C-alpha cells in the first residue's frame, strides 16, 4: 500500500524559499483544519498570524514534497521541531496543518 503523506522528493531549501517569496503574507490562508490538533489554549498561542510569520521570516532546515503534492516544512521553533504542511497553488499558500515532532520523527531524505 502506498502512503501519500510520505516524502517523495527532497527540495533544496533555497529553491523553496524562491517559490515562497512569490507569495505575500495576505496570500497565506489557514483553515479550521490547520488547528484541529490543538486545544483552545494552544489556539491562542499558535495563531494563523504566528504561522505566517514563521513561513515568511524563518528558514526551514528541511523541505520535502509529499506524494499528495503538499510540502512538508521543518523548522526549529522555540527549541522544538515544528512540521508545517502547506499546499501551494498559483495564487495562495494554504496551511494544511502543523505540529511539533520529536527528533526521531524528522525524515531522513
C-alpha positions in Angstrom: 0.0 0.0 0.0 1.1 3.5 -0.9 1.3 6.3 1.7 0.6 9.6 0.0 1.9 11.6 3.0 5.4 10.2 2.7 8.0 12.5 1.2 8.8 11.6 -2.4 11.4 14.3 -3.1 13.7 16.5 -1.1 13.5 20.1 -2.1 16.5 22.4 -1.8 15.8 25.0 0.8 16.9 27.9 -1.3 14.7 26.7 -4.2 11.7 26.5 -1.9 12.5 30.0 -0.4 12.4 31.4 -4.0 9.0 29.8 -4.5 7.8 31.1 -1.2 9.0 34.7 -2.0 6.4 34.9 -4.8 3.6 35.0 -2.2 2.8 37.9 0.0 1.6 37.5 3.6 -2.0 38.1 2.6 -1.8 35.1 0.2 -1.3 32.7 3.1 -4.5 31.1 4.4 -5.3 29.0 7.4 -8.4 26.8 7.7 -10.2 25.2 10.7 -8.3 22.0 9.7 -5.0 23.9 10.3 -5.7 23.9 14.0 -7.7 20.8 14.5 -5.0 19.1 16.6 -4.8 22.0 19.1 -6.6 22.7 22.4 -8.4 26.0 22.9 -5.4 27.2 25.0 -2.9 26.3 22.3 -5.0 28.1 19.6 -4.4 31.3 21.5 -0.7 30.8 21.2 -0.3 29.3 17.8 -2.4 31.6 15.6 -2.5 32.0 11.8 -0.5 35.2 12.2 2.2 33.3 14.0 2.3 30.6 11.3 2.5 33.3 8.6 5.4 34.9 10.5 7.3 31.6 10.6 6.7 30.9 6.9 7.9 34.4 5.9 10.6 35.2 8.4 12.2 31.9 9.2 14.2 29.4 7.2 13.3 25.7 7.3 16.1 23.2 7.9 14.4 20.6 5.7 11.8 20.7 2.9 10.2 17.8 1.2 7.4 17.3 -1.4 5.0 14.6 -0.4 3.2 12.2 -2.8 0.0 14.1 -2.1 1.7 17.3 -3.5 1.8 19.0 -0.1 5.1 20.4 1.0 6.4 19.3 4.4 8.4 22.1 6.0 10.6 21.5 9.1 11.6 24.4 11.4 13.4 24.9 14.6 10.9 26.9 16.7 11.3 27.7 20.3 13.8 24.9 20.7 11.4 22.3 19.2 11.0 20.7 15.8 7.9 22.1 14.0 6.5 20.4 11.0 4.2 22.6 8.8 2.3 21.1 5.9 1.4 23.5 3.1 -0.3 23.3 -0.2 0.7 25.8 -2.9 -1.4 26.8 -5.9 -1.0 29.7 -8.3 -2.5 32.3 -6.1 -2.1 31.2 -2.5 -0.5 29.1 0.2 -2.8 27.0 2.3 -1.6 25.8 5.7 -2.9 22.3 5.9 -1.8 21.6 9.4 1.2 21.8 11.7 2.5 20.0 14.8 5.6 19.6 16.9 7.6 16.4 16.3 10.4 14.6 18.1 13.9 14.4 16.7 13.5 10.8 15.6 10.4 11.8 13.6 12.4 14.0 11.2 12.6 12.1 7.9 15.9 11.0 6.5 15.7 12.2 2.9 
